[in-house]
Amino acid sequence: MEPHILSFPNEITAEIFTHFLPPYPDRPSVVGPLSPSFLLGICRQWYDLDIQVDDDELHAQQHHLLQLWLQRSGNCPLSIELRNFESGSLRRRSHPLMPAFLETMLCHASRWQDMHIFMPYENLRQLEASVSMPLLRSLTFGPDNLHRMTDDTPERPMHLFTQAPQLKAVVLSHSFNPFCITLPWSQITTLEAVLFDDQFFEILRQAQALESCTLWLNSQDFESPNLPTIPTLSRLRYLKVEGGTKEWAFFLQGFLRRLGTLPALESLHISEMFLGPDPVDAICSLRPRGYPREIEIWQACASLDVYRGAFPEAQLAISA
C-alpha cells in the first residue's frame, strides 16, 4: 500500500509545497509543471474547500468548515474571497447565513491581508464595526446590488476599513458608489474602478496619494459645471482610461481637462477620443515638462509617425 501523504516527515512535505507552489499570494496555474495537479502523484486525495453561500443544504456544513479552516490557519495572514449567491434572482438579496459568515470572518480581521468581498449592500454594515485590520494591504470590494437600489439607498454613508493602515490597493465593483460607501482614500496608491463622472471626481479629489489608476468611465457629462475640482495628482505615474463610444467623443474630451496636469506621469494608456482634435497637444498638457515614457493609444486616427515625431524617446503602441 502506498504511504499516505500525512505519514511523510514534515520536512519532505514542506519541500513538496515549496517546489511546486508559487510564493504567497500568487496562485498556481491550473495545469503545467507549477500546478497542484503534479502533486496528485503524491497525494491520493485533494480536498477543494470552496466557501460559497449558494446551497441551502450545504450552508451549515460550509459555515462549520469555514470556522475550522480559520481555526487551523493559526496566526497566518489570510486571503479570502467571499461572495453572495442567490440563484434565479433578478436583484441579489442577502443569503440568510451571509451575516454569520461575515461575523465569523470578522473575528479574524486582524489577519486579513488580501480580501475579495462582494455581497449585497445591507450586509456591508457589519464592516462598520471598529475592527483593527493591521495587515490588510489589498481589497477587491463592493456591493453586488447597489445599482438596483432606489428608495432604500441610505442617507448616511458607511465608513469602512478605517483601521487598515496598510491598505494601498483597491479594486471596486461595478456597483460601488462613493457617495454611499467611503474608504480611506487618502492612503490608497493603486485604484481600479468602473465609475460615473461624479463618482470618479468624488474619489480622486480625496485620493492624493494615487500612483496607479485604471478607470472605465461610464458617463459622458465631463463638461458639467457641477463636477468638483481635482487637486493635482502629483504622484500619479500610471494612468489607464477606458470607456465610452465614438459618439461620446466630444464629452469625453473634457475628462483630461478636468484632470489637469500629472507631473509624475510615466505610463499613459488611453483611447484617442479622450484626447480631442489635437491628441499630441493633449498629452503634452498632461505633463508640461517632458512626456510619459510609455504611451499606448487605441482607436487612433493619427498615425504612428505623428506620435513618434512628437515623442521620439517614448515606448509607443498605437492601434486604430
SEPAKE-877901 format. One line per 4 residues: for each residue x, y, z of N, C-alpha, C. Coordinates in steps of 0.02 Angstrom, whole numbers, m for minus. Layout:
N
X Y Z X Y Z X Y Z ~ ...
END
This chain:
320
42 m60 0 0 0 0 44 63 0 ~ 25 111 m41 63 173 m44 56 212 21 ~ 109 243 44 104 281 107 60 342 98 ~ 23 358 150 m19 418 148 25 480 155
5 533 122 45 594 122 60 619 192 ~ 11 609 238 20 634 306 70 593 346 ~ 89 535 319 138 494 354 209 514 336 ~ 218 558 287 285 581 268 313 626 323
379 629 330 409 678 376 390 749 355 ~ 383 793 403 363 861 389 411 896 340 ~ 475 879 345 524 911 301 511 895 228 ~ 491 832 214 477 812 145 414 847 120
363 848 162 300 881 143 312 954 128 ~ 352 987 170 366 1058 160 403 1069 94 ~ 451 1024 77 488 1031 15 443 1023 m46 ~ 394 978 m41 347 968 m96 311 1033 m112
284 1065 m61 246 1126 m72 291 1184 m91 ~ 352 1185 m65 399 1238 m82 417 1237 m156 ~ 425 1177 m184 447 1171 m253 390 1174 m304 ~ 330 1157 m284 276 1153 m333 226 1210 m329
224 1246 m275 175 1300 m269 212 1367 m266 ~ 185 1418 m300 219 1484 m301 214 1518 m234 ~ 256 1568 m223 254 1604 m159 187 1639 m149 ~ 164 1640 m88 103 1677 m71 112 1751 m85
62 1788 m113 m7 1766 m126 m19 1745 m198 ~ 33 1734 m238 23 1712 m307 m12 1645 m309 ~ m52 1635 m362 m89 1573 m369 m55 1529 m421 ~ m56 1463 m411 m25 1418 m461 m68 1414 m523
m37 1394 m579 m75 1383 m640 m117 1320 m632 ~ m169 1314 m673 m214 1256 m668 m179 1193 m693 ~ m139 1200 m747 m103 1143 m774 m30 1163 m781 ~ 12 1113 m793 83 1128 m804 126 1109 m745
191 1120 m752 239 1097 m700 232 1132 m633 ~ 201 1191 m631 193 1226 m568 122 1221 m541 ~ 83 1174 m567 13 1168 m546 7 1116 m490 ~ m45 1123 m450 m57 1073 m396 m69 1003 m423
m88 998 m488 m102 931 m516 m40 886 m514 ~ 20 916 m512 80 875 m507 82 837 m441 ~ 50 866 m391 52 834 m325 4 774 m322 ~ m37 765 m375 m83 709 m375 m45 642 m374
16 644 m399 56 582 m397 79 565 m327 ~ 73 612 m281 95 601 m213 34 596 m166 ~ m12 643 m175 m71 644 m132 m125 601 m163 ~ m151 555 m126 m203 510 m152 m269 547 m159
m278 599 m121 m340 636 m123 m327 709 m111 ~ m359 753 m151 m356 825 m140 m426 849 m120 ~ m428 890 m69 m492 917 m47 m494 990 m66 ~ m544 1008 m104 m553 1077 m126 m607 1109 m84
m586 1155 m40 m633 1189 4 m654 1255 m29 ~ m716 1259 m51 m740 1319 m86 m796 1348 m43 ~ m781 1402 m8 m830 1432 36 m877 1477 m4 ~ m936 1452 m20 m987 1490 m56 m1054 1479 m22
m1095 1531 m23 m1161 1527 8 m1212 1522 m48 ~ m1218 1464 m78 m1263 1458 m135 m1305 1395 m133 ~ m1306 1357 m79 m1343 1296 m75 m1368 1287 m3 ~ m1435 1291 4 m1464 1288 71 m1447 1222 107
m1438 1169 70 m1424 1104 101 m1353 1099 128 ~ m1309 1142 102 m1239 1137 122 m1215 1194 165 ~ m1256 1247 173 m1229 1307 205 m1207 1296 277 ~ m1243 1254 314 m1222 1242 384 m1154 1207 386
m1145 1158 342 m1081 1123 339 m1025 1170 317 ~ m1040 1212 269 m989 1258 244 m969 1309 298 ~ m1018 1332 337 m1001 1378 391 m955 1344 442 ~ m970 1281 457 m927 1243 502 m857 1235 473
m853 1221 408 m788 1214 376 m749 1279 378 ~ m784 1335 368 m751 1400 371 m721 1411 441 ~ m761 1397 492 m736 1405 561 m675 1360 573 ~ m679 1298 549 m624 1251 558 m562 1273 521
m572 1297 460 m516 1320 419 m481 1380 451 ~ m521 1428 476 m492 1487 508 m455 1468 572 ~ m482 1419 609 m450 1397 670 m383 1364 655 ~ m381 1322 604 m320 1285 588 m267 1329 555
m288 1388 530 m239 1431 497 m194 1467 547 ~ m209 1459 611 m165 1487 663 m159 1562 659 ~ m97 1586 656 m84 1658 652 m64 1681 582 ~ m74 1638 533 m53 1655 465 m97 1710 435
m68 1753 391 m109 1802 356 m161 1767 312 ~ m217 1800 302 m273 1770 266 m287 1805 200 ~ m299 1765 148 m326 1790 85 m392 1753 74 ~ m447 1791 72 m513 1761 70 m555 1795 16
m595 1755 m19 m645 1782 m64 m714 1761 m39 ~ m757 1810 m27 m824 1796 m2 m874 1829 m48 ~ m918 1788 m77 m969 1813 m122 m1037 1788 m100 ~ m1088 1827 m115 m1156 1808 m101 m1187 1781 m165
m1225 1726 m160 m1259 1698 m218 m1332 1685 m200 ~ m1376 1702 m246 m1446 1684 m240 m1471 1669 m310 ~ m1475 1606 m326 m1490 1585 m395 m1558 1609 m416 ~ m1562 1631 m479 m1626 1649 m509 m1654 1715 m487
m1617 1754 m451 m1642 1818 m426 m1621 1874 m472 ~ m1669 1916 m493 m1653 1973 m535 m1618 2026 m494 ~ m1633 2029 m431 m1599 2075 m386 m1568 2035 m330 ~ m1504 2038 m325 m1470 1997 m275 m1490 2020 m205
m1512 1972 m165 m1528 1985 m96 m1481 1946 m52 ~ m1477 1966 10 m1432 1933 56 m1455 1863 72 ~ m1410 1815 68 m1425 1748 90 m1433 1750 166 ~ m1480 1711 194 m1492 1713 267 m1430 1702 309
m1382 1663 285 m1323 1649 325 m1264 1695 310 ~ m1272 1741 264 m1216 1786 249 m1193 1825 310 ~ m1237 1852 352 m1212 1886 413 m1170 1842 457 ~ m1188 1778 462 m1149 1732 504 m1080 1720 475
m1077 1711 409 m1012 1702 377 m967 1763 388 ~ m996 1822 378 m956 1882 385 m935 1894 457 ~ m979 1879 504 m962 1886 575 m904 1840 594 ~ m906 1779 568 m852 1732 582 m786 1758 554
m788 1785 493 m727 1811 463 m702 1872 500 ~ m747 1914 525 m726 1974 560 m689 1958 625 ~ m703 1900 654 m666 1880 714 m592 1871 700 ~ m574 1864 636 m504 1855 617 m480 1913 573
m513 1970 579 m496 2028 537 m425 2052 547 ~ m397 2039 605 m328 2061 618 m278 2024 574 ~ m300 1969 542 m255 1930 498 m272 1939 424 ~ m324 1979 408 m341 1990 338 m282 2023 302
m266 1998 243 m211 2028 204 m233 2046 133 ~ m261 1999 96 m286 2012 29 m358 1986 27 ~ m406 2032 21 m477 2014 28 m516 2031 m35 ~ m563 1985 m52 m612 1995 m105 m680 1988 m73
m718 2042 m69 m783 2041 m35 m836 2071 m81 ~ m884 2030 m102 m940 2053 m142 m1004 2026 m111 ~ m1048 2070 m92 m1110 2049 m60 m1161 2106 m63 ~ m1225 2092 m49 m1275 2144 m50 m1258 2201 m1
m1282 2259 m19 m1266 2319 19 m1283 2312 93 ~ m1340 2281 107 m1363 2279 176 m1316 2240 222 ~ m1276 2194 195 m1228 2157 236 m1166 2197 252 ~ m1151 2247 212 m1089 2284 221 m1088 2325 285
m1146 2337 315 m1148 2374 378 m1106 2339 432 ~ m1101 2273 427 m1062 2236 477 m988 2258 476 ~ m965 2282 418 m895 2302 412 m882 2369 445 ~ m935 2403 467 m925 2467 502 m900 2457 573
m901 2395 596 m878 2381 664 m806 2405 672 ~ m791 2429 732 m724 2456 746 m676 2398 755 ~ m651 2372 699 m607 2314 700 m540 2333 668 ~ m486 2318 702 m419 2333 676 m400 2281 623
m374 2306 567 m351 2263 512 m279 2283 494 ~ m231 2269 537 m163 2295 528 m126 2266 468 ~ m147 2207 443 m111 2175 388 m144 2187 320 ~ m204 2213 318 m241 2219 255 m204 2265 207
m187 2239 149 m148 2278 100 m182 2286 33 ~ m226 2239 15 m262 2245 m48 m335 2223 m39 ~ m379 2256 m76 m451 2245 m67 m486 2248 m134 ~ m520 2194 m152 m566 2194 m209 m635 2192 m178
m675 2244 m191 m731 2256 m145 m789 2292 m178 ~ m847 2280 m151 m906 2318 m170 m970 2280 m161 ~ m1026 2315 m159 m1091 2282 m158 m1106 2253 m227 ~ m1148 2200 m228 m1166 2172 m293 m1236 2191 m314
m1267 2239 m277 m1336 2256 m294 m1352 2330 m288 ~ m1303 2373 m274 m1319 2443 m260 m1349 2478 m320 ~ m1329 2458 m381 m1356 2491 m440 m1429 2477 m451 ~ m1457 2427 m415 m1528 2413 m421 m1568 2444 m364
m1534 2477 m318 m1568 2506 m260 m1590 2577 m276 ~ m1650 2594 m254 m1676 2662 m266 m1698 2692 m200 ~ m1758 2675 m179 m1786 2705 m119 m1747 2685 m56 ~ m1714 2627 m58 m1679 2605 2 m1605 2625 2
m1585 2668 m44 m1517 2694 m42 m1509 2736 21 ~ m1459 2723 62 m1454 2754 127 m1436 2828 123 ~ m1459 2865 173 m1441 2936 178 m1373 2944 210 ~ m1354 2900 256 m1290 2906 290 m1239 2859 258
m1184 2884 232 m1135 2840 201 m1099 2797 253 ~ m1077 2739 232 m1038 2696 275 m964 2713 269 ~ m929 2713 325 m857 2725 326 m823 2659 343 ~ m793 2628 293 m767 2560 300 m691 2558 296
m662 2508 330 m590 2495 329 m549 2555 353 ~ m576 2589 401 m542 2649 428 m482 2631 472 ~ m479 2568 495 m423 2546 537 m380 2496 500 ~ m365 2511 437 m322 2468 396 m265 2511 369
m215 2526 409 m163 2575 389 m120 2552 331 ~ m117 2487 317 m75 2461 262 m114 2454 197 ~ m178 2470 198 m219 2462 137 m197 2513 84 ~ m172 2488 28 m147 2531 m25 m180 2519 m93
m201 2457 m106 m227 2438 m172 m301 2420 m167 ~ m343 2450 m210 m415 2439 m208 m441 2428 m279 ~ m481 2375 m287 m519 2363 m349 m592 2366 m330 ~ m631 2408 m363 m701 2419 m345 m749 2382 m392
m804 2358 m365 m855 2325 m406 m893 2377 m447 ~ m931 2352 m497 m969 2397 m540 m1022 2435 m501 ~ m1044 2408 m445 m1098 2439 m407 m1074 2485 m351 ~ m1010 2496 m347 m984 2538 m294 m1005 2611 m305
m1025 2643 m251 m1045 2714 m254 m1011 2751 m197 ~ m965 2796 m212 m928 2830 m158 m969 2878 m117 ~ m1030 2892 m140 m1075 2935 m100 m1112 2894 m47 ~ m1111 2828 m54 m1142 2783 m5 m1091 2746 37
m1032 2735 10 m979 2698 44 m914 2738 37 ~ m882 2752 92 m818 2786 89 m763 2740 115 ~ m706 2744 82 m646 2707 102 m592 2758 121 ~ m538 2736 152 m484 2783 170 m444 2804 108
m476 2846 67 m448 2864 1 m379 2897 7 ~ m367 2933 60 m304 2971 64 m242 2927 66 ~ m250 2863 83 m192 2818 87 m187 2771 27 ~ m236 2770 m17 m238 2724 m73 m188 2746 m127
m146 2699 m150 m97 2714 m203 m114 2681 m269 ~ m155 2628 m269 m174 2593 m330 m249 2584 m331 ~ m281 2605 m387 m353 2603 m392 m374 2577 m460 ~ m422 2529 m460 m455 2505 m521 m530 2510 m509
m566 2541 m556 m637 2553 m543 m676 2565 m607 ~ m741 2551 m604 m789 2571 m655 m833 2624 m624 ~ m831 2685 m651 m862 2741 m616 m901 2786 m664 ~ m950 2822 m635 m982 2877 m670 m943 2941 m655
m958 2993 m693 m917 3054 m688 m915 3083 m618 ~ m973 3091 m585 m972 3122 m519 m938 3077 m468 ~ m944 3010 m476 m911 2964 m430 m835 2967 m439 ~ m814 2970 m501 m743 2974 m517 m711 3034 m483
m741 3092 m490 m712 3153 m461 m717 3154 m385 ~ m770 3123 m358 m777 3120 m285 m719 3081 m254 ~ m698 3028 m287 m642 2988 m261 m575 3023 m272 ~ m564 3047 m333 m498 3074 m349 m481 3138 m311
m532 3175 m291 m516 3236 m254 m490 3219 m184 ~ m502 3157 m161 m478 3136 m95 m416 3091 m99 ~ m405 3061 m158 m352 3010 m164 m288 3041 m190 ~ m258 3085 m152 m199 3122 m175 m135 3081 m174
m137 3021 m146 m77 2978 m144 m75 2930 m203 ~ m123 2933 m249 m127 2885 m304 m63 2885 m346 ~ m39 2824 m359 18 2815 m404 m2 2777 m467 ~ m55 2737 m463 m78 2697 m519 m154 2699 m520
m183 2714 m579 m256 2721 m583 m280 2691 m649 ~ m325 2642 m645 m356 2611 m703 m432 2621 m698 ~ m460 2655 m748 m531 2675 m744 m568 2655 m807 ~ m631 2634 m796 m679 2627 m851 m734 2678 m836
m740 2728 m878 m786 2783 m865 m854 2769 m897 ~ m906 2780 m858 m974 2761 m878 m1017 2820 m897 ~ m990 2879 m903 m1032 2937 m915 m1002 2982 m968 ~ m1044 3026 m996 m1021 3071 m1048 m1021 3143 m1026
m1040 3157 m965 m1052 3226 m945 m991 3257 m909 ~ m933 3254 m939 m874 3282 m908 m870 3358 m915 ~ m918 3386 m951 m920 3459 m957 m966 3490 m905 ~ m997 3450 m863 m1044 3476 m814 m1010 3525 m767
m1040 3584 m756 m1010 3632 m709 m1015 3611 m637 ~ m1054 3560 m622 m1064 3538 m553 m1009 3491 m529 ~ m965 3469 m573 m912 3423 m552 m860 3461 m511 ~ m835 3430 m457 m786 3465 m415 m718 3469 m449
m677 3514 m424 m609 3522 m448 m564 3470 m416 ~ m519 3441 m455 m473 3391 m428 m405 3423 m416 ~ m379 3421 m355 m311 3445 m343 m261 3404 m385 ~ m205 3432 m399 m154 3399 m440 m133 3332 m409
m138 3279 m449 m116 3213 m427 m41 3208 m441 ~ m2 3234 m396 70 3243 m407 109 3177 m407 ~ 79 3123 m381 115 3059 m377 94 3009 m431 ~ 44 3026 m470 16 2977 m517 66 2962 m573
88 2899 m577 137 2879 m627 106 2837 m683 ~ 50 2802 m668 19 2758 m717 m55 2776 m723 ~ m78 2787 m784 m149 2803 m796 m174 2764 m856 ~ m227 2726 m845 m262 2691 m900 m336 2709 m896
m363 2733 m952 m433 2755 m954 m468 2721 m1012 ~ m524 2688 m997 m565 2657 m1049 m637 2680 m1039 ~ m678 2664 m1090 m749 2679 m1083 m775 2724 m1138 ~ m842 2725 m1145 m873 2769 m1193 m870 2743 m1264
m901 2779 m1310 m901 2763 m1380 m882 2825 m1419 ~ m872 2817 m1484 m853 2874 m1525 m907 2928 m1525 ~ m970 2908 m1514 m1024 2957 m1511 m1016 3002 m1450 ~ m979 2980 m1400 m969 3020 m1339 m906 3062 m1342
m870 3059 m1397 m803 3088 m1400 m801 3161 m1377 ~ m850 3201 m1398 m849 3272 m1380 m851 3281 m1304 ~ m893 3241 m1271 m899 3248 m1198 m837 3220 m1162 ~ m811 3164 m1189 m754 3132 m1156 m691 3174 m1158
m687 3219 m1206 m628 3261 m1210 m622 3307 m1149 ~ m677 3319 m1116 m675 3359 m1055 m643 3323 m996 ~ m635 3257 m1002 m606 3218 m947 m536 3241 m930 ~ m493 3245 m979 m423 3264 m965 m418 3337 m943
m460 3379 m970 m459 3449 m948 m477 3455 m875 ~ m524 3414 m853 m542 3413 m782 m486 3384 m739 ~ m450 3337 m767 m398 3303 m729 m338 3348 m717 ~ m324 3394 m763 m268 3440 m754 m201 3409 m771
m149 3434 m740 m81 3410 m755 m63 3352 m708 ~ m21 3308 m735 4 3250 m698 80 3250 m704 ~ 115 3287 m661 187 3298 m670 230 3236 m665 ~ 206 3183 m633 246 3122 m624 227 3067 m673
181 3080 m720 154 3027 m763 209 2996 m807 ~ 216 2930 m803 265 2893 m842 234 2845 m891 ~ 172 2824 m879 140 2774 m922 67 2793 m933 ~ 49 2805 m997 m19 2826 m1015 m49 2777 m1064
m109 2753 m1048 m146 2706 m1091 m217 2733 m1098 ~ m235 2753 m1159 m297 2790 m1167 m322 2787 m1239 ~ m388 2794 m1247 m417 2800 m1314 m406 2870 m1340 ~ m393 2875 m1405 m379 2941 m1434 m439 2988 m1429
m500 2959 m1424 m559 3003 m1421 m561 3043 m1356 ~ m523 3023 m1305 m518 3063 m1245 m473 3124 m1254 ~ m432 3122 m1307 m379 3172 m1314 m399 3232 m1355 ~ m456 3228 m1390 m479 3286 m1428 m449 3291 m1497
m460 3346 m1532 m437 3353 m1602 m361 3355 m1609 ~ m326 3374 m1556 m252 3376 m1558 m225 3331 m1503 ~ m222 3265 m1516 m202 3219 m1463 m131 3230 m1437 ~ m86 3251 m1480 m17 3263 m1459 m15 3320 m1408
m51 3374 m1423 m53 3431 m1378 m85 3412 m1311 ~ m137 3369 m1314 m170 3347 m1253 m122 3308 m1208 ~ m82 3265 m1238 m33 3226 m1198 20 3272 m1169 ~ 42 3320 m1209 93 3367 m1184 66 3409 m1126
2 3425 m1128 m27 3466 m1075 m33 3427 m1010 ~ m36 3360 m1014 m39 3320 m953 26 3325 m914 ~ 82 3326 m951 147 3330 m918 188 3384 m953 ~ 179 3447 m932 211 3503 m967 287 3496 m974
320 3466 m925 392 3456 m929 406 3383 m948 ~ 423 3372 m1010 435 3305 m1034 370 3271 m1055 ~ 372 3205 m1061 313 3167 m1080 320 3096 m1053 ~ 265 3058 m1050 269 2990 m1023 318 2946 m1062
352 2902 m1027 399 2856 m1059 363 2803 m1099 ~ 302 2787 m1078 263 2734 m1111 195 2763 m1130 ~ 177 2758 m1194 113 2785 m1218 78 2733 m1261 ~ 18 2715 m1241 m23 2669 m1281 m88 2705 m1300
m101 2709 m1365 m161 2742 m1390 m200 2693 m1432 ~ m265 2685 m1419 m307 2645 m1462 m363 2689 m1491 ~ m398 2661 m1541 m447 2699 m1580 m415 2763 m1608 ~ m353 2754 m1633 m314 2811 m1655 m329 2829 m1728
m334 2893 m1741 m338 2919 m1810 m269 2944 m1832 ~ m233 2975 m1786 m165 2998 m1802 m119 2937 m1811 ~ m71 2943 m1855 m27 2887 m1870 27 2879 m1818 ~ 59 2821 m1821 115 2808 m1776 171 2859 m1787
181 2879 m1850 234 2928 m1864 222 2995 m1829 ~ 158 3014 m1824 141 3077 m1790 163 3073 m1717 ~ 146 3018 m1685 164 3010 m1614 239 3001 m1606 ~ 270 2965 m1652 342 2955 m1646 380 3021 m1655
354 3064 m1699 387 3128 m1708 380 3173 m1647 ~ 323 3167 m1611 312 3209 m1552 347 3181 m1490 ~ 350 3114 m1486 378 3082 m1426 431 3031 m1447 ~ 488 3054 m1471 538 3009 m1501 568 2959 m1454
570 2973 m1390 602 2927 m1343 552 2884 m1304 ~ 489 2892 m1319 438 2853 m1283 429 2784 m1315 ~ 408 2736 m1274 388 2671 m1299 316 2677 m1321 ~ 303 2669 m1387 237 2683 m1415 201 2620 m1437
135 2619 m1426 92 2566 m1453 29 2601 m1477 ~ 20 2605 m1544 m35 2642 m1574 m77 2593 m1615 ~ m143 2592 m1603 m187 2548 m1641 m250 2585 m1660 ~ m279 2567 m1718 m339 2600 m1743 m400 2576 m1705
END
